[in-house]
Each structure stands twice: as C-alpha cells, then as structure tokens.
Amino acid sequence: MIQVTPHMRILVAVEPIDFRAGIDGLAGVCRRHLDADPFSGAMFVFGNRARTAIKILVYDGQGFWLCCKRLSSGRFPFWPDGATPARTLEACELQLLLMGGDPARAHAAPAWRPLSLAA
C-alpha cells in the first residue's frame, strides 16, 4: 500500500511522457529529465499528452510501485507548466489533481512549520 503523507516529496513532470514506458523507462525519465533519484522515496507523477491518464512511480525501500489512473471520459483539467522540468506538489494538491480538480486554484492552509526560537 502506498501512503501519501504531508512530508512526502511529490514531483510532477511538466512534459507529457510516452505511456508505453514502464518502471525502468520512468526511472530513466526521473534521472535524465527531472534530475532526481528515483530511489529517493519521492513520488513522481507523469501525465500523457492527451491528459487522460496519470502514472505515479514511487520506491518504498523494497521495490517500485507503479500506479496508473485513466479517466473513463474527459481529461484532467489541470496540469502544471513552467520553465523547470518538474513542479512540486503538496499531498493535498495531489489528491485534488487525481480527483480532476485544479490544485492551482485551491486555497488550502499553508503547511505548518515550527517557529525558530529567538535566543
């Protein structure tokens, strides 16, 4: 089972991928295009050109998980863009993306960070 926690690093590939790619192909995309280590425990999210499907690759310490969601109809209305090859998402934003929502328009509370104590 894959658990998505708020502390997990989630990287979304901006460019679409060829969905014939399996675990080894996606791990190669992580290394070459995203400049990230697929064994890091980060969650990597990929979309196809038509924006009708999403693949998620994650290494859990024993092996890789590869999950795929293909919509029965329609397209994912949101996909990140930008000058960098990947964009980070928060766990709640990933849930919105997977449900067909737009994480860019969601106004969630910012992640809590402990305050540093002044001496």
N, CA, C and O atoms as CSV, one atom per row, in Angstrom:
chain,resi,resn,atom,element,x,y,z
A,1,MET,N,N,0.840,-1.170,0.000
A,1,MET,CA,C,0.000,0.000,0.000
A,1,MET,C,C,0.889,1.238,0.000
A,1,MET,O,O,1.908,1.283,0.689
A,2,ILE,N,N,0.497,2.228,-0.769
A,2,ILE,CA,C,1.220,3.488,-0.814
A,2,ILE,C,C,0.479,4.490,0.045
A,2,ILE,O,O,-0.730,4.679,-0.094
A,3,GLN,N,N,1.218,5.126,0.930
A,3,GLN,CA,C,0.621,6.154,1.771
A,3,GLN,C,C,1.246,7.488,1.385
A,3,GLN,O,O,2.468,7.631,1.354
A,4,VAL,N,N,0.399,8.449,1.095
A,4,VAL,CA,C,0.868,9.786,0.758
A,4,VAL,C,C,0.746,10.638,2.009
A,4,VAL,O,O,-0.350,10.872,2.518
A,5,THR,N,N,1.892,11.095,2.496
A,5,THR,CA,C,1.903,11.896,3.719
A,5,THR,C,C,2.279,13.335,3.383
A,5,THR,O,O,2.874,13.597,2.338
A,6,PRO,N,N,1.935,14.262,4.262
A,6,PRO,CA,C,2.294,15.666,4.002
A,6,PRO,C,C,3.796,15.904,3.909
A,6,PRO,O,O,4.221,16.903,3.328
A,7,HIS,N,N,4.603,15.014,4.465
A,7,HIS,CA,C,6.053,15.200,4.445
A,7,HIS,C,C,6.698,14.621,3.189
A,7,HIS,O,O,7.893,14.813,2.965
A,8,MET,N,N,5.930,13.922,2.377
A,8,MET,CA,C,6.464,13.265,1.192
A,8,MET,C,C,6.755,14.297,0.099
A,8,MET,O,O,5.989,15.237,-0.111
A,9,ARG,N,N,7.859,14.102,-0.575
A,9,ARG,CA,C,8.207,14.970,-1.708
A,9,ARG,C,C,7.491,14.435,-2.946
A,9,ARG,O,O,7.644,13.266,-3.298
A,10,ILE,N,N,6.720,15.281,-3.596
A,10,ILE,CA,C,5.948,14.891,-4.778
A,10,ILE,C,C,6.384,15.773,-5.936
A,10,ILE,O,O,6.252,16.996,-5.879
A,11,LEU,N,N,6.903,15.150,-6.987
A,11,LEU,CA,C,7.351,15.873,-8.177
A,11,LEU,C,C,6.463,15.508,-9.356
A,11,LEU,O,O,6.257,14.327,-9.637
A,12,VAL,N,N,5.942,16.499,-10.036
A,12,VAL,CA,C,5.108,16.291,-11.212
A,12,VAL,C,C,5.913,16.699,-12.440
A,12,VAL,O,O,6.394,17.829,-12.529
A,13,ALA,N,N,6.055,15.771,-13.386
A,13,ALA,CA,C,6.754,16.078,-14.631
A,13,ALA,C,C,5.875,16.993,-15.468
A,13,ALA,O,O,4.711,16.681,-15.718
A,14,VAL,N,N,6.421,18.111,-15.900
A,14,VAL,CA,C,5.660,19.097,-16.666
A,14,VAL,C,C,5.363,18.573,-18.073
A,14,VAL,O,O,4.242,18.709,-18.563
A,15,GLU,N,N,6.361,17.977,-18.719
A,15,GLU,CA,C,6.190,17.463,-20.080
A,15,GLU,C,C,5.479,16.107,-20.065
A,15,GLU,O,O,5.729,15.295,-19.175
A,16,PRO,N,N,4.600,15.852,-21.036
A,16,PRO,CA,C,3.949,14.540,-21.102
A,16,PRO,C,C,4.960,13.449,-21.450
A,16,PRO,O,O,6.009,13.716,-22.037
A,17,ILE,N,N,4.627,12.228,-21.081
A,17,ILE,CA,C,5.502,11.087,-21.371
A,17,ILE,C,C,4.776,10.099,-22.268
A,17,ILE,O,O,3.555,10.145,-22.410
A,18,ASP,N,N,5.548,9.206,-22.868
A,18,ASP,CA,C,5.003,8.098,-23.639
A,18,ASP,C,C,4.505,7.054,-22.639
A,18,ASP,O,O,5.296,6.511,-21.868
A,19,PHE,N,N,3.231,6.775,-22.645
A,19,PHE,CA,C,2.660,5.891,-21.629
A,19,PHE,C,C,2.981,4.420,-21.841
A,19,PHE,O,O,2.532,3.577,-21.064
A,20,ARG,N,N,3.738,4.099,-22.862
A,20,ARG,CA,C,4.226,2.727,-23.007
A,20,ARG,C,C,5.374,2.471,-22.046
A,20,ARG,O,O,5.755,1.320,-21.833
A,21,ALA,N,N,5.933,3.531,-21.461
A,21,ALA,CA,C,7.059,3.406,-20.528
A,21,ALA,C,C,6.613,2.688,-19.255
A,21,ALA,O,O,5.545,2.959,-18.706
A,22,GLY,N,N,7.451,1.778,-18.812
A,22,GLY,CA,C,7.202,1.067,-17.568
A,22,GLY,C,C,8.087,1.634,-16.465
A,22,GLY,O,O,8.532,2.779,-16.537
A,23,ILE,N,N,8.333,0.822,-15.453
A,23,ILE,CA,C,9.113,1.263,-14.305
A,23,ILE,C,C,10.510,1.725,-14.718
A,23,ILE,O,O,10.946,2.807,-14.324
A,24,ASP,N,N,11.213,0.914,-15.507
A,24,ASP,CA,C,12.579,1.267,-15.891
A,24,ASP,C,C,12.608,2.531,-16.748
A,24,ASP,O,O,13.485,3.377,-16.574
A,25,GLY,N,N,11.669,2.662,-17.659
A,25,GLY,CA,C,11.610,3.854,-18.503
A,25,GLY,C,C,11.319,5.101,-17.703
A,25,GLY,O,O,11.927,6.144,-17.944
A,26,LEU,N,N,10.396,5.017,-16.749
A,26,LEU,CA,C,10.061,6.175,-15.922
A,26,LEU,C,C,11.198,6.530,-14.966
A,26,LEU,O,O,11.445,7.706,-14.700
A,27,ALA,N,N,11.890,5.511,-14.449
A,27,ALA,CA,C,13.060,5.778,-13.598
A,27,ALA,C,C,14.127,6.516,-14.402
A,27,ALA,O,O,14.809,7.395,-13.874
A,28,GLY,N,N,14.271,6.160,-15.673
A,28,GLY,CA,C,15.208,6.867,-16.543
A,28,GLY,C,C,14.789,8.310,-16.773
A,28,GLY,O,O,15.638,9.201,-16.814
A,29,VAL,N,N,13.492,8.551,-16.923
A,29,VAL,CA,C,12.991,9.929,-17.070
A,29,VAL,C,C,13.306,10.730,-15.811
A,29,VAL,O,O,13.679,11.901,-15.888
A,30,CYS,N,N,13.154,10.093,-14.656
A,30,CYS,CA,C,13.469,10.773,-13.388
A,30,CYS,C,C,14.928,11.220,-13.376
A,30,CYS,O,O,15.234,12.350,-12.997
A,31,ARG,N,N,15.821,10.334,-13.791
A,31,ARG,CA,C,17.246,10.647,-13.759
A,31,ARG,C,C,17.628,11.686,-14.813
A,31,ARG,O,O,18.280,12.683,-14.505
A,32,ARG,N,N,17.213,11.441,-16.067
A,32,ARG,CA,C,17.667,12.273,-17.185
A,32,ARG,C,C,16.956,13.618,-17.268
A,32,ARG,O,O,17.609,14.644,-17.457
A,33,HIS,N,N,15.644,13.635,-17.132
A,33,HIS,CA,C,14.887,14.856,-17.381
A,33,HIS,C,C,14.538,15.629,-16.109
A,33,HIS,O,O,14.513,16.860,-16.117
A,34,LEU,N,N,14.270,14.913,-15.026
A,34,LEU,CA,C,13.885,15.593,-13.793
A,34,LEU,C,C,15.062,15.825,-12.866
A,34,LEU,O,O,14.939,16.520,-11.857
A,35,ASP,N,N,16.217,15.237,-13.212
A,35,ASP,CA,C,17.428,15.358,-12.407
A,35,ASP,C,C,17.157,14.952,-10.957
A,35,ASP,O,O,17.561,15.637,-10.018
A,36,ALA,N,N,16.459,13.816,-10.800
A,36,ALA,CA,C,16.094,13.324,-9.470
A,36,ALA,C,C,16.408,11.835,-9.379
A,36,ALA,O,O,16.440,11.128,-10.386
A,37,ASP,N,N,16.635,11.384,-8.172
A,37,ASP,CA,C,16.938,9.979,-7.910
A,37,ASP,C,C,15.633,9.212,-7.708
A,37,ASP,O,O,14.910,9.494,-6.753
A,38,PRO,N,N,15.309,8.251,-8.577
A,38,PRO,CA,C,14.063,7.501,-8.407
A,38,PRO,C,C,14.040,6.639,-7.149
A,38,PRO,O,O,12.968,6.200,-6.733
A,39,PHE,N,N,15.199,6.382,-6.531
A,39,PHE,CA,C,15.279,5.590,-5.308
A,39,PHE,C,C,15.168,6.448,-4.049
A,39,PHE,O,O,15.332,5.937,-2.941
A,40,SER,N,N,14.898,7.723,-4.198
A,40,SER,CA,C,14.890,8.656,-3.066
A,40,SER,C,C,13.658,8.529,-2.176
A,40,SER,O,O,13.650,9.067,-1.069
A,41,GLY,N,N,12.627,7.837,-2.626
A,41,GLY,CA,C,11.387,7.752,-1.861
A,41,GLY,C,C,10.402,8.834,-2.250
A,41,GLY,O,O,9.276,8.859,-1.753
A,42,ALA,N,N,10.820,9.734,-3.141
A,42,ALA,CA,C,9.900,10.765,-3.632
A,42,ALA,C,C,8.862,10.110,-4.541
A,42,ALA,O,O,9.087,9.034,-5.093
A,43,MET,N,N,7.747,10.769,-4.678
A,43,MET,CA,C,6.682,10.306,-5.559
A,43,MET,C,C,6.777,11.099,-6.855
A,43,MET,O,O,6.806,12.330,-6.831
A,44,PHE,N,N,6.825,10.403,-7.981
A,44,PHE,CA,C,6.940,11.029,-9.290
A,44,PHE,C,C,5.631,10.833,-10.045
A,44,PHE,O,O,5.143,9.710,-10.173
A,45,VAL,N,N,5.069,11.926,-10.542
A,45,VAL,CA,C,3.775,11.907,-11.209
A,45,VAL,C,C,3.978,12.296,-12.667
A,45,VAL,O,O,4.621,13.302,-12.965
A,46,PHE,N,N,3.424,11.491,-13.574
A,46,PHE,CA,C,3.569,11.710,-15.012
A,46,PHE,C,C,2.194,11.716,-15.662
A,46,PHE,O,O,1.282,11.025,-15.208
A,47,GLY,N,N,2.051,12.490,-16.712
A,47,GLY,CA,C,0.803,12.522,-17.459
A,47,GLY,C,C,1.050,12.225,-18.923
A,47,GLY,O,O,2.161,12.401,-19.423
A,48,ASN,N,N,-0.002,11.767,-19.618
A,48,ASN,CA,C,0.126,11.541,-21.054
A,48,ASN,C,C,-0.216,12.818,-21.809
A,48,ASN,O,O,-0.714,13.779,-21.223
A,49,ARG,N,N,0.050,12.823,-23.098
A,49,ARG,CA,C,-0.148,14.022,-23.912
A,49,ARG,C,C,-1.610,14.460,-23.946
A,49,ARG,O,O,-1.894,15.658,-23.937
A,50,ALA,N,N,-2.533,13.512,-23.984
A,50,ALA,CA,C,-3.961,13.833,-24.056
A,50,ALA,C,C,-4.541,14.246,-22.702
A,50,ALA,O,O,-5.691,14.679,-22.631
A,51,ARG,N,N,-3.764,14.118,-21.637
A,51,ARG,CA,C,-4.200,14.419,-20.258
A,51,ARG,C,C,-5.415,13.586,-19.846
A,51,ARG,O,O,-6.313,14.070,-19.157
A,52,THR,N,N,-5.425,12.345,-20.275
A,52,THR,CA,C,-6.495,11.432,-19.887
A,52,THR,C,C,-6.018,10.391,-18.886
A,52,THR,O,O,-6.818,9.607,-18.376
A,53,ALA,N,N,-4.710,10.379,-18.599
A,53,ALA,CA,C,-4.168,9.362,-17.695
A,53,ALA,C,C,-2.978,9.918,-16.928
A,53,ALA,O,O,-2.280,10.825,-17.382
A,54,ILE,N,N,-2.773,9.342,-15.754
A,54,ILE,CA,C,-1.666,9.708,-14.876
A,54,ILE,C,C,-0.984,8.428,-14.409
A,54,ILE,O,O,-1.649,7.441,-14.094
A,55,LYS,N,N,0.346,8.450,-14.366
A,55,LYS,CA,C,1.126,7.368,-13.770
A,55,LYS,C,C,1.920,7.942,-12.609
A,55,LYS,O,O,2.429,9.061,-12.677
A,56,ILE,N,N,2.017,7.156,-11.537
A,56,ILE,CA,C,2.779,7.552,-10.356
A,56,ILE,C,C,3.812,6.466,-10.076
A,56,ILE,O,O,3.485,5.281,-10.011
A,57,LEU,N,N,5.057,6.889,-9.912
A,57,LEU,CA,C,6.162,5.985,-9.614
A,57,LEU,C,C,6.729,6.355,-8.256
A,57,LEU,O,O,7.013,7.524,-7.993
A,58,VAL,N,N,6.897,5.352,-7.385
A,58,VAL,CA,C,7.497,5.598,-6.069
A,58,VAL,C,C,8.249,4.348,-5.629
A,58,VAL,O,O,7.800,3.225,-5.862
A,59,TYR,N,N,9.392,4.555,-4.995
A,59,TYR,CA,C,10.198,3.471,-4.439
A,59,TYR,C,C,9.963,3.427,-2.940
A,59,TYR,O,O,10.095,4.445,-2.260
A,60,ASP,N,N,9.610,2.240,-2.410
A,60,ASP,CA,C,9.261,2.131,-0.990
A,60,ASP,C,C,10.342,1.490,-0.127
A,60,ASP,O,O,10.094,1.164,1.034
A,61,GLY,N,N,11.530,1.309,-0.679
A,61,GLY,CA,C,12.616,0.695,0.084
A,61,GLY,C,C,12.830,-0.760,-0.284
A,61,GLY,O,O,13.924,-1.289,-0.087
A,62,GLN,N,N,11.809,-1.420,-0.814
A,62,GLN,CA,C,11.915,-2.808,-1.257
A,62,GLN,C,C,11.767,-2.942,-2.764
A,62,GLN,O,O,12.287,-3.881,-3.367
A,63,GLY,N,N,11.068,-2.013,-3.358
A,63,GLY,CA,C,10.831,-2.066,-4.791
A,63,GLY,C,C,9.990,-0.879,-5.229
A,63,GLY,O,O,9.613,-0.024,-4.428
A,64,PHE,N,N,9.713,-0.856,-6.512
A,64,PHE,CA,C,8.938,0.240,-7.080
A,64,PHE,C,C,7.462,-0.091,-7.117
A,64,PHE,O,O,7.071,-1.238,-7.331
A,65,TRP,N,N,6.645,0.936,-6.905
A,65,TRP,CA,C,5.218,0.899,-7.149
A,65,TRP,C,C,4.974,1.728,-8.404
A,65,TRP,O,O,5.533,2.815,-8.557
A,66,LEU,N,N,4.151,1.219,-9.286
A,66,LEU,CA,C,3.723,1.975,-10.458
A,66,LEU,C,C,2.211,1.937,-10.488
A,66,LEU,O,O,1.611,0.876,-10.661
A,67,CYS,N,N,1.600,3.088,-10.320
A,67,CYS,CA,C,0.145,3.200,-10.302
A,67,CYS,C,C,-0.297,3.997,-11.518
A,67,CYS,O,O,0.402,4.905,-11.970
A,68,CYS,N,N,-1.454,3.650,-12.033
A,68,CYS,CA,C,-1.978,4.344,-13.198
A,68,CYS,C,C,-3.456,4.642,-12.994
A,68,CYS,O,O,-4.210,3.796,-12.512
A,69,LYS,N,N,-3.862,5.844,-13.361
A,69,LYS,CA,C,-5.276,6.198,-13.372
A,69,LYS,C,C,-5.603,6.710,-14.758
A,69,LYS,O,O,-4.996,7.670,-15.232
A,70,ARG,N,N,-6.573,6.063,-15.417
A,70,ARG,CA,C,-7.048,6.510,-16.719
A,70,ARG,C,C,-8.509,6.875,-16.577
A,70,ARG,O,O,-9.309,6.078,-16.087
A,71,LEU,N,N,-8.857,8.064,-17.000
A,71,LEU,CA,C,-10.231,8.525,-16.891
A,71,LEU,C,C,-11.126,7.787,-17.879
A,71,LEU,O,O,-10.714,7.484,-18.999
A,72,SER,N,N,-12.353,7.501,-17.456
A,72,SER,CA,C,-13.323,6.854,-18.340
A,72,SER,C,C,-13.778,7.819,-19.428
A,72,SER,O,O,-14.018,7.418,-20.567
A,73,SER,N,N,-13.893,9.084,-19.067
A,73,SER,CA,C,-14.245,10.105,-20.051
A,73,SER,C,C,-13.670,11.437,-19.596
A,73,SER,O,O,-13.448,11.646,-18.403
A,74,GLY,N,N,-13.435,12.315,-20.520
A,74,GLY,CA,C,-12.915,13.638,-20.196
A,74,GLY,C,C,-11.405,13.640,-20.036
A,74,GLY,O,O,-10.721,12.660,-20.331
A,75,ARG,N,N,-10.912,14.766,-19.562
A,75,ARG,CA,C,-9.481,14.990,-19.377
A,75,ARG,C,C,-9.240,15.603,-18.006
A,75,ARG,O,O,-10.149,16.158,-17.389
A,76,PHE,N,N,-8.009,15.495,-17.543
A,76,PHE,CA,C,-7.623,16.204,-16.329
A,76,PHE,C,C,-7.538,17.682,-16.703
A,76,PHE,O,O,-6.758,18.041,-17.586
A,77,PRO,N,N,-8.314,18.544,-16.059
A,77,PRO,CA,C,-8.340,19.955,-16.464
A,77,PRO,C,C,-7.076,20.721,-16.106
A,77,PRO,O,O,-6.801,21.763,-16.700
A,78,PHE,N,N,-6.313,20.234,-15.159
A,78,PHE,CA,C,-5.115,20.934,-14.717
A,78,PHE,C,C,-3.891,20.083,-14.979
A,78,PHE,O,O,-3.901,18.877,-14.736
A,79,TRP,N,N,-2.847,20.706,-15.469
A,79,TRP,CA,C,-1.524,20.092,-15.492
A,79,TRP,C,C,-0.519,21.217,-15.349
A,79,TRP,O,O,-0.635,22.227,-16.043
A,80,PRO,N,N,0.468,21.075,-14.467
A,80,PRO,CA,C,1.403,22.179,-14.242
A,80,PRO,C,C,2.242,22.480,-15.480
A,80,PRO,O,O,2.512,21.601,-16.298
A,81,ASP,N,N,2.639,23.715,-15.594
A,81,ASP,CA,C,3.557,24.110,-16.655
A,81,ASP,C,C,4.649,24.966,-16.031
A,81,ASP,O,O,4.585,25.323,-14.855
A,82,GLY,N,N,5.619,25.276,-16.813
A,82,GLY,CA,C,6.690,26.109,-16.288
A,82,GLY,C,C,7.989,25.867,-17.008
A,82,GLY,O,O,8.082,25.008,-17.885
A,83,ALA,N,N,8.990,26.630,-16.630
A,83,ALA,CA,C,10.305,26.542,-17.266
A,83,ALA,C,C,11.105,25.351,-16.756
A,83,ALA,O,O,11.992,24.858,-17.452
A,84,THR,N,N,10.801,24.885,-15.553
A,84,THR,CA,C,11.536,23.742,-14.991
A,84,THR,C,C,10.853,22.446,-15.435
A,84,THR,O,O,9.656,22.450,-15.719
A,85,PRO,N,N,11.601,21.334,-15.499
A,85,PRO,CA,C,11.017,20.073,-15.954
A,85,PRO,C,C,10.036,19.446,-14.970
A,85,PRO,O,O,9.246,18.581,-15.350
A,86,ALA,N,N,10.079,19.875,-13.704
A,86,ALA,CA,C,9.177,19.296,-12.705
A,86,ALA,C,C,8.687,20.388,-11.765
A,86,ALA,O,O,9.334,21.419,-11.577
A,87,ARG,N,N,7.536,20.129,-11.188
A,87,ARG,CA,C,6.970,21.038,-10.196
A,87,ARG,C,C,6.611,20.222,-8.971
A,87,ARG,O,O,6.149,19.089,-9.097
A,88,THR,N,N,6.814,20.774,-7.802
A,88,THR,CA,C,6.455,20.056,-6.583
A,88,THR,C,C,4.996,20.326,-6.236
A,88,THR,O,O,4.465,21.403,-6.506
A,89,LEU,N,N,4.371,19.340,-5.640
A,89,LEU,CA,C,3.002,19.460,-5.153
A,89,LEU,C,C,2.965,19.023,-3.700
A,89,LEU,O,O,3.786,18.215,-3.266
A,90,GLU,N,N,2.027,19.550,-2.963
A,90,GLU,CA,C,1.737,19.071,-1.613
A,90,GLU,C,C,0.824,17.855,-1.739
A,90,GLU,O,O,0.210,17.638,-2.784
A,91,ALA,N,N,0.738,17.067,-0.678
A,91,ALA,CA,C,-0.090,15.859,-0.697
A,91,ALA,C,C,-1.556,16.187,-0.992
A,91,ALA,O,O,-2.205,15.474,-1.757
A,92,CYS,N,N,-2.076,17.248,-0.399
A,92,CYS,CA,C,-3.475,17.614,-0.642
A,92,CYS,C,C,-3.687,18.068,-2.086
A,92,CYS,O,O,-4.763,17.861,-2.647
A,93,GLU,N,N,-2.666,18.687,-2.691
A,93,GLU,CA,C,-2.771,19.099,-4.094
A,93,GLU,C,C,-2.777,17.894,-5.019
A,93,GLU,O,O,-3.478,17.892,-6.032
A,94,LEU,N,N,-1.996,16.863,-4.677
A,94,LEU,CA,C,-2.013,15.635,-5.473
A,94,LEU,C,C,-3.390,14.990,-5.431
A,94,LEU,O,O,-3.882,14.515,-6.455
A,95,GLN,N,N,-4.015,14.970,-4.266
A,95,GLN,CA,C,-5.365,14.406,-4.164
A,95,GLN,C,C,-6.339,15.166,-5.053
A,95,GLN,O,O,-7.175,14.557,-5.721
A,96,LEU,N,N,-6.240,16.487,-5.064
A,96,LEU,CA,C,-7.091,17.289,-5.941
A,96,LEU,C,C,-6.841,16.963,-7.410
A,96,LEU,O,O,-7.783,16.810,-8.187
A,97,LEU,N,N,-5.585,16.861,-7.779
A,97,LEU,CA,C,-5.230,16.536,-9.160
A,97,LEU,C,C,-5.823,15.197,-9.576
A,97,LEU,O,O,-6.392,15.076,-10.661
A,98,LEU,N,N,-5.690,14.186,-8.708
A,98,LEU,CA,C,-6.198,12.849,-9.030
A,98,LEU,C,C,-7.716,12.804,-9.125
A,98,LEU,O,O,-8.269,11.946,-9.813
A,99,MET,N,N,-8.391,13.716,-8.444
A,99,MET,CA,C,-9.853,13.771,-8.493
A,99,MET,C,C,-10.363,14.688,-9.610
A,99,MET,O,O,-11.565,14.928,-9.726
A,100,GLY,N,N,-9.444,15.194,-10.424
A,100,GLY,CA,C,-9.846,16.040,-11.536
A,100,GLY,C,C,-9.998,17.496,-11.178
A,100,GLY,O,O,-10.615,18.257,-11.923
A,101,GLY,N,N,-9.445,17.899,-10.044
A,101,GLY,CA,C,-9.524,19.289,-9.621
A,101,GLY,C,C,-8.314,20.083,-10.056
A,101,GLY,O,O,-7.418,19.560,-10.718
A,102,ASP,N,N,-8.292,21.336,-9.683
A,102,ASP,CA,C,-7.215,22.239,-10.044
A,102,ASP,C,C,-6.479,22.686,-8.784
A,102,ASP,O,O,-6.954,23.573,-8.076
A,103,PRO,N,N,-5.318,22.078,-8.495
A,103,PRO,CA,C,-4.567,22.465,-7.299
A,103,PRO,C,C,-4.131,23.931,-7.308
A,103,PRO,O,O,-3.919,24.515,-6.246
A,104,ALA,N,N,-3.996,24.527,-8.484
A,104,ALA,CA,C,-3.567,25.920,-8.553
A,104,ALA,C,C,-4.637,26.866,-8.013
A,104,ALA,O,O,-4.313,27.968,-7.568
A,105,ARG,N,N,-5.888,26.462,-8.043
A,105,ARG,CA,C,-6.973,27.307,-7.559
A,105,ARG,C,C,-7.407,26.972,-6.134
A,105,ARG,O,O,-8.214,27.687,-5.539
A,106,ALA,N,N,-6.878,25.901,-5.602
A,106,ALA,CA,C,-7.241,25.508,-4.234
A,106,ALA,C,C,-6.555,26.440,-3.241
A,106,ALA,O,O,-5.401,26.823,-3.428
A,107,HIS,N,N,-7.255,26.787,-2.219
A,107,HIS,CA,C,-6.703,27.679,-1.202
A,107,HIS,C,C,-6.649,26.940,0.126
A,107,HIS,O,O,-7.450,27.187,1.027
A,108,ALA,N,N,-5.693,26.035,0.227
A,108,ALA,CA,C,-5.524,25.274,1.460
A,108,ALA,C,C,-4.668,26.073,2.439
A,108,ALA,O,O,-3.914,26.965,2.049
A,109,ALA,N,N,-4.801,25.739,3.687
A,109,ALA,CA,C,-3.957,26.369,4.702
A,109,ALA,C,C,-2.508,25.977,4.438
A,109,ALA,O,O,-2.241,24.842,4.043
A,110,PRO,N,N,-1.573,26.893,4.648
A,110,PRO,CA,C,-0.170,26.555,4.421
A,110,PRO,C,C,0.287,25.477,5.401
A,110,PRO,O,O,-0.233,25.351,6.509
A,111,ALA,N,N,1.273,24.705,4.955
A,111,ALA,CA,C,1.819,23.659,5.818
A,111,ALA,C,C,2.424,24.297,7.065
A,111,ALA,O,O,3.088,25.330,6.980
A,112,TRP,N,N,2.197,23.689,8.203
A,112,TRP,CA,C,2.700,24.220,9.459
A,112,TRP,C,C,4.191,23.951,9.556
A,112,TRP,O,O,4.658,22.859,9.232
A,113,ARG,N,N,4.917,24.930,9.993
A,113,ARG,CA,C,6.347,24.799,10.227
A,113,ARG,C,C,6.638,25.341,11.618
A,113,ARG,O,O,6.113,26.392,11.987
A,114,PRO,N,N,7.468,24.645,12.404
A,114,PRO,CA,C,7.785,25.162,13.733
A,114,PRO,C,C,8.547,26.484,13.632
A,114,PRO,O,O,9.385,26.662,12.748
A,115,LEU,N,N,8.252,27.384,14.523
A,115,LEU,CA,C,8.943,28.671,14.571
A,115,LEU,C,C,10.275,28.506,15.266
A,115,LEU,O,O,10.393,27.750,16.231
A,116,SER,N,N,11.267,29.205,14.783
A,116,SER,CA,C,12.554,29.150,15.470
A,116,SER,C,C,12.479,30.057,16.695
A,116,SER,O,O,11.880,31.132,16.651
A,117,LEU,N,N,13.077,29.621,17.757
A,117,LEU,CA,C,13.071,30.391,18.996
A,117,LEU,C,C,14.232,31.368,18.994
A,117,LEU,O,O,15.378,30.992,18.749
A,118,ALA,N,N,13.926,32.603,19.264
A,118,ALA,CA,C,14.977,33.623,19.350
A,118,ALA,C,C,15.672,33.511,20.701
A,118,ALA,O,O,15.018,33.341,21.730
A,119,ALA,N,N,16.958,33.603,20.693
A,119,ALA,CA,C,17.705,33.475,21.946
A,119,ALA,C,C,17.771,34.744,22.721
A,119,ALA,O,O,18.369,34.779,23.797
